[in-house]
Amino acid sequence: MIQLRNVSKVYPNGSKALTRINLEVPKNDFVFLVGSSGAGKSTLIKLLFREELATRGKVLINGVDVVRLKNRQVPYMRRKMGVIFQDFKLLPNQTVFENVAFAQRVLGQPTKKIRTRTMQMLDLVGLASKHKAFPDELSGGEQQRVCVARAMINSPELLLADEPTGNLDVDTAWGIADLLCKFNELGTTIVMSTHAMHIVENLNKRVVRVEGGEIVEDTGRHTLLAKWGI
C-alpha cells in the first residue's frame, strides 16, 4: 500500500528532516514509528498525507506518487485516509456528533445515512451518550476518541496517527491503542508514531525506528526490544 523510495526532505533553511528513506507498508499492516523527538517521525507522516512534499524520491500510496498530484487532486486522495493528531484539531464550536459527521457532509452523504453512520461510530468508540457535548466538555481521552471516530467515519484504507496518545495518561492511552488495533483487525492499514513505549512493548506489531532522519531499525516487536535490552 505504501512505498517510500529514496525519500529525502530538506526544509528551505537547509535543515534535513529525512534522508534516503526506503519503506514499504503492505495492506493491513500495523506499523509503529518510534525514535527520539526531532527524529523525523512526524515529517514522515506528513509526507504520506501530503501536508509536506518530499524534496527527493517517490511517496507512493496504492501506486500513486502523491508528490506529483495536482493540488485539486489532493482532497480526493485524502478521502481514502484517516488522520489523528496529538492536539486533536476538533472544531470547538461543533458538537461531538457534528465533528464526526463533518467528513460525511463534505462528501454529500444523505442526512439519514450521516446520522446512522455517525451514531454507529460514536457507539463503537464509547461516546454515543455524549454526541451533543462540545469538545471542551470532554476529557482529553474522550476528545481523542472523537478524533478516532472522525478519522474512521468514512472507512479509510489507511489510518495515520501522529502521537495520538502523547497527552494522555497510561490507562487512557491504552484505550486509544486498543481502538486502533480493532480497526486494524477490520482491515485498516495503520501507521502510528509514538513515544509510548509501554504500548509498543506489549503489542506484537511491526516497529520502525527513525533517528536523525534515517530508518535505523525495521523489525518485529520482539527482535527490536531485545536489541534495546528491554
C-alpha positions as a Markdown table, in Angstrom:
| # | Residue | x | y | z |
|---|---|---|---|---|
| 1 | Met | 0.0 | 0.0 | 0.0 |
| 2 | Ile | 2.8 | 2.5 | 1.0 |
| 3 | Gln | 6.1 | 2.7 | -0.8 |
| 4 | Leu | 8.7 | 5.3 | 0.0 |
| 5 | Arg | 11.7 | 5.2 | -2.4 |
| 6 | Asn | 14.8 | 7.2 | -1.6 |
| 7 | Val | 12.8 | 9.9 | 0.0 |
| 8 | Ser | 14.5 | 12.9 | 1.5 |
| 9 | Lys | 13.1 | 16.1 | 3.0 |
| 10 | Val | 15.1 | 19.3 | 3.3 |
| 11 | Tyr | 13.5 | 22.5 | 4.6 |
| 12 | Pro | 14.2 | 25.9 | 2.9 |
| 13 | Asn | 16.6 | 26.8 | 5.8 |
| 14 | Gly | 18.7 | 23.7 | 4.9 |
| 15 | Ser | 17.6 | 21.6 | 7.8 |
| 16 | Lys | 17.5 | 17.9 | 6.8 |
| 17 | Ala | 14.4 | 16.2 | 8.2 |
| 18 | Leu | 14.6 | 12.9 | 6.3 |
| 19 | Thr | 17.4 | 11.3 | 4.3 |
| 20 | Arg | 17.1 | 8.5 | 1.8 |
| 21 | Ile | 14.1 | 6.8 | 3.4 |
| 22 | Asn | 13.0 | 3.4 | 1.9 |
| 23 | Leu | 10.0 | 1.9 | 3.4 |
| 24 | Glu | 7.2 | -0.5 | 2.4 |
| 25 | Val | 4.0 | -1.0 | 4.3 |
| 26 | Pro | 1.7 | -3.7 | 2.9 |
| 27 | Lys | -2.1 | -3.5 | 3.2 |
| 28 | Asn | -3.4 | -4.4 | 6.6 |
| 29 | Asp | -0.1 | -3.8 | 8.3 |
| 30 | Phe | 0.2 | -2.0 | 11.7 |
| 31 | Val | 3.5 | -0.1 | 12.0 |
| 32 | Phe | 4.8 | 1.8 | 15.0 |
| 33 | Leu | 7.2 | 4.7 | 14.1 |
| 34 | Val | 9.5 | 5.2 | 17.1 |
| 35 | Gly | 12.5 | 7.4 | 17.8 |
| 36 | Ser | 13.6 | 10.4 | 19.8 |
| 37 | Ser | 12.0 | 13.9 | 19.4 |
| 38 | Gly | 13.0 | 15.5 | 16.2 |
| 39 | Ala | 14.0 | 12.2 | 14.6 |
| 40 | Gly | 11.7 | 12.7 | 11.6 |
| 41 | Lys | 8.6 | 10.6 | 12.5 |
| 42 | Ser | 6.1 | 13.4 | 12.2 |
| 43 | Thr | 7.6 | 14.6 | 8.9 |
| 44 | Leu | 7.3 | 11.1 | 7.5 |
| 45 | Ile | 3.6 | 11.0 | 8.4 |
| 46 | Lys | 3.1 | 14.5 | 6.9 |
| 47 | Leu | 4.6 | 13.3 | 3.6 |
| 48 | Leu | 2.1 | 10.5 | 3.5 |
| 49 | Phe | -1.0 | 12.7 | 3.6 |
| 50 | Arg | 0.8 | 15.5 | 1.7 |
| 51 | Glu | 0.9 | 18.2 | 4.3 |
| 52 | Glu | 4.6 | 18.3 | 3.3 |
| 53 | Leu | 6.2 | 17.5 | 0.0 |
| 54 | Ala | 9.3 | 15.3 | -0.4 |
| 55 | Thr | 12.4 | 17.1 | -1.7 |
| 56 | Arg | 13.5 | 14.0 | -3.5 |
| 57 | Gly | 12.2 | 10.5 | -4.1 |
| 58 | Lys | 8.8 | 8.9 | -4.5 |
| 59 | Val | 6.0 | 8.6 | -2.0 |
| 60 | Leu | 3.6 | 6.0 | -3.4 |
| 61 | Ile | 0.2 | 5.1 | -2.0 |
| 62 | Asn | -1.5 | 2.4 | -3.9 |
| 63 | Gly | 0.9 | 3.0 | -6.7 |
| 64 | Val | 0.1 | 6.8 | -6.9 |
| 65 | Asp | 3.0 | 9.2 | -6.3 |
| 66 | Val | 1.5 | 11.8 | -4.0 |
| 67 | Val | 4.3 | 14.2 | -4.7 |
| 68 | Arg | 3.1 | 14.5 | -8.3 |
| 69 | Leu | -0.5 | 15.1 | -7.5 |
| 70 | Lys | -2.1 | 18.3 | -8.6 |
| 71 | Asn | -3.4 | 20.4 | -5.7 |
| 72 | Arg | -7.0 | 19.8 | -6.8 |
| 73 | Gln | -6.4 | 16.0 | -6.6 |
| 74 | Val | -5.2 | 16.0 | -3.0 |
| 75 | Pro | -8.6 | 16.2 | -1.3 |
| 76 | Tyr | -9.7 | 13.1 | -3.3 |
| 77 | Met | -6.6 | 11.2 | -2.2 |
| 78 | Arg | -7.2 | 12.1 | 1.5 |
| 79 | Arg | -10.8 | 10.7 | 1.3 |
| 80 | Lys | -9.2 | 7.3 | 1.5 |
| 81 | Met | -7.2 | 8.2 | 4.6 |
| 82 | Gly | -7.9 | 9.0 | 8.2 |
| 83 | Val | -5.6 | 11.2 | 10.2 |
| 84 | Ile | -5.3 | 11.5 | 14.0 |
| 85 | Phe | -3.3 | 14.3 | 15.7 |
| 86 | Gln | -1.8 | 14.6 | 19.2 |
| 87 | Asp | -3.5 | 18.0 | 19.6 |
| 88 | Phe | -7.0 | 16.8 | 18.5 |
| 89 | Lys | -7.8 | 19.6 | 16.0 |
| 90 | Leu | -11.5 | 19.3 | 16.8 |
| 91 | Leu | -13.9 | 22.1 | 15.8 |
| 92 | Pro | -14.6 | 23.8 | 19.1 |
| 93 | Asn | -18.0 | 25.2 | 18.2 |
| 94 | Gln | -19.3 | 21.9 | 16.9 |
| 95 | Thr | -20.7 | 19.1 | 18.9 |
| 96 | Val | -19.2 | 15.6 | 19.1 |
| 97 | Phe | -21.7 | 14.5 | 16.6 |
| 98 | Glu | -21.0 | 17.4 | 14.2 |
| 99 | Asn | -17.3 | 16.9 | 14.4 |
| 100 | Val | -17.6 | 13.2 | 13.5 |
| 101 | Ala | -20.3 | 13.8 | 10.8 |
| 102 | Phe | -18.3 | 16.6 | 9.1 |
| 103 | Ala | -16.4 | 14.4 | 6.7 |
| 104 | Gln | -19.6 | 12.7 | 5.5 |
| 105 | Arg | -21.3 | 16.1 | 5.0 |
| 106 | Val | -18.3 | 17.1 | 2.8 |
| 107 | Leu | -19.0 | 14.1 | 0.6 |
| 108 | Gly | -22.7 | 15.0 | 0.3 |
| 109 | Gln | -24.0 | 11.8 | 2.0 |
| 110 | Pro | -27.8 | 11.7 | 2.7 |
| 111 | Thr | -28.8 | 13.1 | 6.1 |
| 112 | Lys | -30.2 | 9.8 | 7.3 |
| 113 | Lys | -27.1 | 7.9 | 6.4 |
| 114 | Ile | -24.9 | 10.5 | 8.1 |
| 115 | Arg | -26.9 | 10.2 | 11.4 |
| 116 | Thr | -26.9 | 6.4 | 11.3 |
| 117 | Arg | -23.2 | 6.0 | 10.5 |
| 118 | Thr | -22.1 | 8.7 | 12.9 |
| 119 | Met | -24.0 | 7.2 | 15.8 |
| 120 | Gln | -22.7 | 3.8 | 15.0 |
| 121 | Met | -19.1 | 5.1 | 15.0 |
| 122 | Leu | -19.7 | 7.0 | 18.3 |
| 123 | Asp | -21.1 | 3.9 | 19.8 |
| 124 | Leu | -18.0 | 2.0 | 18.7 |
| 125 | Val | -15.7 | 4.4 | 20.5 |
| 126 | Gly | -17.9 | 4.6 | 23.6 |
| 127 | Leu | -19.2 | 8.1 | 23.1 |
| 128 | Ala | -22.8 | 7.7 | 21.8 |
| 129 | Ser | -24.2 | 9.2 | 25.1 |
| 130 | Lys | -22.1 | 12.3 | 24.6 |
| 131 | His | -23.0 | 13.1 | 21.0 |
| 132 | Lys | -24.4 | 16.5 | 21.9 |
| 133 | Ala | -21.4 | 17.6 | 24.0 |
| 134 | Phe | -18.8 | 20.1 | 22.9 |
| 135 | Pro | -15.1 | 19.3 | 22.8 |
| 136 | Asp | -14.3 | 21.5 | 25.9 |
| 137 | Glu | -16.9 | 19.4 | 27.9 |
| 138 | Leu | -14.8 | 16.2 | 27.3 |
| 139 | Ser | -11.7 | 14.8 | 28.9 |
| 140 | Gly | -8.6 | 14.5 | 26.8 |
| 141 | Gly | -9.2 | 10.8 | 26.3 |
| 142 | Glu | -12.7 | 11.4 | 25.2 |
| 143 | Gln | -11.6 | 14.1 | 22.8 |
| 144 | Gln | -9.1 | 11.7 | 21.3 |
| 145 | Arg | -11.8 | 9.1 | 20.9 |
| 146 | Val | -13.8 | 11.7 | 18.9 |
| 147 | Cys | -10.7 | 12.1 | 16.7 |
| 148 | Val | -10.6 | 8.3 | 16.2 |
| 149 | Ala | -14.2 | 8.3 | 15.2 |
| 150 | Arg | -13.8 | 11.2 | 12.9 |
| 151 | Ala | -10.8 | 9.6 | 11.2 |
| 152 | Met | -12.6 | 6.3 | 10.7 |
| 153 | Ile | -16.1 | 7.6 | 9.7 |
| 154 | Asn | -15.6 | 7.0 | 6.0 |
| 155 | Ser | -13.9 | 3.6 | 6.5 |
| 156 | Pro | -10.5 | 4.7 | 5.2 |
| 157 | Glu | -8.0 | 2.2 | 3.8 |
| 158 | Leu | -5.1 | 3.9 | 5.6 |
| 159 | Leu | -5.1 | 5.5 | 9.1 |
| 160 | Leu | -2.2 | 7.8 | 10.0 |
| 161 | Ala | -1.8 | 8.6 | 13.7 |
| 162 | Asp | 0.8 | 11.2 | 14.9 |
| 163 | Glu | 1.5 | 10.8 | 18.6 |
| 164 | Pro | -2.2 | 10.1 | 19.3 |
| 165 | Thr | -1.6 | 9.2 | 22.9 |
| 166 | Gly | 1.1 | 11.8 | 23.7 |
| 167 | Asn | -1.1 | 13.9 | 26.0 |
| 168 | Leu | -2.9 | 11.1 | 27.7 |
| 169 | Asp | -2.4 | 9.1 | 30.9 |
| 170 | Val | -1.4 | 5.5 | 30.6 |
| 171 | Asp | -4.8 | 3.9 | 31.0 |
| 172 | Thr | -6.4 | 6.3 | 28.6 |
| 173 | Ala | -3.6 | 5.8 | 26.1 |
| 174 | Trp | -4.2 | 2.0 | 26.2 |
| 175 | Gly | -7.9 | 2.6 | 25.4 |
| 176 | Ile | -6.9 | 4.5 | 22.2 |
| 177 | Ala | -4.3 | 1.9 | 21.3 |
| 178 | Asp | -7.0 | -0.8 | 21.7 |
| 179 | Leu | -9.4 | 1.1 | 19.4 |
| 180 | Leu | -6.7 | 1.3 | 16.7 |
| 181 | Cys | -6.0 | -2.4 | 17.0 |
| 182 | Lys | -9.6 | -3.2 | 16.5 |
| 183 | Phe | -9.8 | -1.1 | 13.3 |
| 184 | Asn | -6.6 | -2.8 | 12.1 |
| 185 | Glu | -8.3 | -6.1 | 12.6 |
| 186 | Leu | -11.1 | -4.9 | 10.5 |
| 187 | Gly | -8.7 | -4.3 | 7.6 |
| 188 | Thr | -7.4 | -0.7 | 8.0 |
| 189 | Thr | -3.7 | -0.2 | 7.5 |
| 190 | Ile | -2.2 | 1.8 | 10.4 |
| 191 | Val | 1.0 | 3.9 | 10.7 |
| 192 | Met | 1.4 | 5.4 | 14.2 |
| 193 | Ser | 4.2 | 7.5 | 15.5 |
| 194 | Thr | 4.7 | 7.3 | 19.3 |
| 195 | His | 6.9 | 7.7 | 22.3 |
| 196 | Ala | 4.6 | 5.4 | 24.3 |
| 197 | Met | 7.0 | 2.5 | 24.7 |
| 198 | His | 4.7 | 0.8 | 27.2 |
| 199 | Ile | 2.3 | 0.3 | 24.3 |
| 200 | Val | 5.0 | -0.7 | 21.8 |
| 201 | Glu | 6.4 | -3.2 | 24.3 |
| 202 | Asn | 3.1 | -5.0 | 24.8 |
| 203 | Leu | 1.7 | -5.1 | 21.3 |
| 204 | Asn | 3.1 | -7.6 | 18.8 |
| 205 | Lys | 3.3 | -5.1 | 15.9 |
| 206 | Arg | 6.0 | -4.1 | 13.4 |
| 207 | Val | 8.3 | -1.4 | 14.7 |
| 208 | Val | 10.3 | 1.1 | 12.6 |
| 209 | Arg | 12.8 | 3.2 | 14.4 |
| 210 | Val | 13.8 | 6.6 | 13.0 |
| 211 | Glu | 16.8 | 8.5 | 14.2 |
| 212 | Gly | 18.4 | 11.6 | 12.6 |
| 213 | Gly | 16.1 | 11.4 | 9.7 |
| 214 | Glu | 17.0 | 7.8 | 8.8 |
| 215 | Ile | 15.5 | 4.4 | 9.4 |
| 216 | Val | 17.9 | 2.6 | 11.6 |
| 217 | Glu | 15.7 | -0.4 | 12.6 |
| 218 | Asp | 12.8 | -2.1 | 10.9 |
| 219 | Thr | 11.8 | -5.3 | 12.7 |
| 220 | Gly | 9.1 | -7.1 | 14.6 |
| 221 | Arg | 8.5 | -6.1 | 18.1 |
| 222 | His | 10.3 | -8.9 | 19.9 |
| 223 | Thr | 13.5 | -8.6 | 17.9 |
| 224 | Leu | 13.7 | -4.8 | 18.3 |
| 225 | Leu | 13.0 | -4.8 | 22.0 |
| 226 | Ala | 15.7 | -7.5 | 22.5 |
| 227 | Lys | 18.2 | -5.3 | 20.7 |
| 228 | Trp | 17.3 | -2.4 | 23.1 |
| 229 | Gly | 17.7 | -4.7 | 26.1 |
| 230 | Ile | 14.1 | -4.4 | 27.1 |
